[in-house]
Amino acid sequence: MTHAFRLAVFAALSGALSVALGAFAAHGVEPKAEALLRTGAQYQGVHAVLGFICALAAPPGLMRLGGWLAASGGLLFSLALAGIALLDIGVMGAVAPLGGSLMILGWLGLAAGALRPLPSHPASPASST
């Protein structure tokens, strides 16, 4: 199983979990818990999609690493907010910023990877005309 395939599976499962958390938030939790669950689900969903796109389209290196960081950070952030909302685990308030930091590092990894020059290829006979 390739690293790209693992990232795609991880991101897809994370996306499914984000939908489940968002749906759970919409059905019968108190308003404070609903807000936390919705926020977590939104961040997780966006970063799961980003991870999936990186798995499919990003070359190995910083951009693929950015996908892993973003998807992992989204999951960690979302689970921390769910722990606060549903289980009243206060220490999860210290975990959420770690997830947020991973998401930020993921975006920075994408930027750094995008700024790297593409490898030069020798001119093909068709392109020399």
C-alpha positions as CSV (number, residue, x, y, z in Angstrom):
1,M,0.0,0.0,0.0
2,T,1.5,3.3,-1.1
3,H,1.7,6.4,1.1
4,A,-0.6,8.2,-1.2
5,F,-3.2,5.4,-0.9
6,R,-2.9,5.5,2.9
7,L,-3.5,9.2,2.9
8,A,-6.5,8.8,0.6
9,V,-8.1,6.2,2.9
10,F,-7.3,8.2,6.0
11,A,-8.7,11.4,4.5
12,A,-11.9,9.6,3.3
13,L,-12.5,8.0,6.7
14,S,-11.9,11.4,8.3
15,G,-14.4,13.0,6.0
16,A,-17.0,10.3,6.8
17,L,-16.5,11.0,10.5
18,S,-16.9,14.7,10.0
19,V,-20.3,14.2,8.4
20,A,-21.3,11.9,11.2
21,L,-20.3,14.5,13.8
22,G,-22.1,17.3,11.9
23,A,-25.2,15.2,11.7
24,F,-25.0,14.3,15.4
25,A,-24.7,18.0,16.2
26,A,-27.9,18.8,14.3
27,H,-30.0,16.3,16.3
28,G,-30.7,17.0,20.0
29,V,-27.5,18.2,21.7
30,E,-27.4,21.4,23.8
31,P,-26.5,24.6,21.9
32,K,-23.0,24.9,23.3
33,A,-22.2,21.3,22.3
34,E,-23.9,21.8,18.9
35,A,-21.6,24.8,18.2
36,L,-18.5,22.9,19.2
37,L,-19.4,19.8,17.1
38,R,-20.3,21.9,14.1
39,T,-17.1,23.8,14.2
40,G,-15.1,20.6,14.6
41,A,-17.0,18.9,11.8
42,Q,-16.4,21.9,9.4
43,Y,-12.7,22.1,10.0
44,Q,-12.3,18.3,9.8
45,G,-14.3,18.1,6.6
46,V,-12.3,20.8,4.8
47,H,-9.0,19.3,5.9
48,A,-10.1,15.8,5.0
49,V,-10.9,17.0,1.4
50,L,-7.5,18.7,1.3
51,G,-5.8,15.5,2.4
52,F,-7.6,13.5,-0.2
53,I,-6.7,16.0,-3.0
54,C,-3.1,15.8,-1.9
55,A,-3.2,12.0,-2.0
56,L,-4.4,12.1,-5.5
57,A,-2.6,15.1,-7.0
58,A,0.4,16.1,-5.0
59,P,3.8,14.8,-5.8
60,P,5.7,13.1,-2.9
61,G,7.4,15.6,-0.7
62,L,6.3,18.7,1.1
63,M,2.8,18.9,-0.6
64,R,2.0,15.4,0.3
65,L,3.3,15.9,3.8
66,G,1.1,19.0,4.0
67,G,-1.9,16.8,3.2
68,W,-1.1,14.4,6.0
69,L,-0.6,17.3,8.5
70,A,-3.8,19.0,7.5
71,A,-5.9,15.9,7.6
72,S,-4.4,14.7,10.9
73,G,-4.8,18.2,12.4
74,G,-8.4,18.4,11.3
75,L,-9.2,15.1,12.9
76,L,-7.3,15.9,16.2
77,F,-9.0,19.3,16.4
78,S,-12.5,17.9,15.8
79,L,-12.0,15.0,18.3
80,A,-10.8,17.5,20.9
81,L,-13.9,19.7,20.5
82,A,-16.1,16.5,20.6
83,G,-14.4,15.5,23.8
84,I,-15.2,18.9,25.3
85,A,-18.8,18.9,24.0
86,L,-19.9,15.4,24.7
87,L,-17.7,14.1,27.5
88,D,-16.8,17.4,29.3
89,I,-13.1,16.5,29.2
90,G,-11.6,19.9,29.9
91,V,-8.0,18.8,29.1
92,M,-9.1,18.5,25.5
93,G,-9.0,22.3,25.4
94,A,-5.2,22.0,25.4
95,V,-5.3,19.4,22.6
96,A,-7.4,21.4,20.2
97,P,-4.6,23.9,19.5
98,L,-2.3,21.1,18.6
99,G,-4.8,20.1,15.9
100,G,-5.0,23.7,14.8
101,S,-1.2,23.9,14.6
102,L,-1.0,20.8,12.5
103,M,-3.6,22.2,10.1
104,I,-1.6,25.4,9.8
105,L,1.6,23.5,9.2
106,G,-0.2,21.5,6.5
107,W,-1.1,24.7,4.6
108,L,2.4,26.0,5.1
109,G,3.8,22.7,3.7
110,L,1.6,23.1,0.7
111,A,2.8,26.6,0.2
112,A,6.5,25.5,0.5
113,G,5.9,22.7,-1.9
114,A,4.3,24.9,-4.4
115,L,7.2,27.4,-4.3
116,R,9.8,24.7,-5.0
117,P,10.9,24.8,-8.6
118,L,9.7,21.9,-10.8
119,P,12.4,19.6,-12.0
120,S,13.8,20.6,-15.4
121,H,13.2,18.2,-18.2
122,P,15.3,18.1,-21.3
123,A,13.6,19.6,-24.3
124,S,11.8,17.0,-26.4
125,P,12.2,17.2,-30.2
126,A,8.5,18.3,-30.5
127,S,9.0,21.3,-28.2
128,S,12.2,22.6,-29.9
129,T,10.3,23.9,-32.9
